[in-house]
Amino acid sequence: MGYVYAVEADNGMVKIGVSKNPGRRISEVCKKADCHPLRKYVSKNISNYSELESAALSKFKNENSTGEWVDCNFDVVSGFIEEKVNKIGVNGKERRKIRVTLDAETWEQFRGLAKFLKKDVDQLLDEAMKQRIESEKTKGK
């Protein structure tokens, strides 16, 4: 588990990276690059953070990039990462955690609901978790 981050530096470049401790890593990167962070984006803690970083770097590789630094609009980069994070849904470990917390009767009811809706159980869990995340975002506003 780890985080994908994007940092807009005062030199106009955006750094895309991953870390298990993004706050510390962002400070280290900016110090090494002799720049100051203007804006930061840090994803939620996800299991496939390295794959997401690779996808973001691949997406923006033609934007006058130097390694993990890209000359691109920060909002575009952070928006791309956020969109991908939201599409990830619930990972396998989170699904197992949900299954363990449900008693056998409730789990069977949930499976019955998935069958009735003609959906895979994991797909239904993903949808429920996405709705919960959206609901928590709305409450936070």
ABEGO torsion letter per residue (X at the ends): XBBBBBBBBAAGBBBBBBBABAAAAAAAAAAAAGBBBABBBBBBBBAAAAAAAAAAAAAAAABGBBEABBBBBAAAAAAAAAAAAAAAEBBAAAAAAAAAABBAAAAAAAAAAAAAAGBBAAAAAAAAAAAAAAAAAAAAX
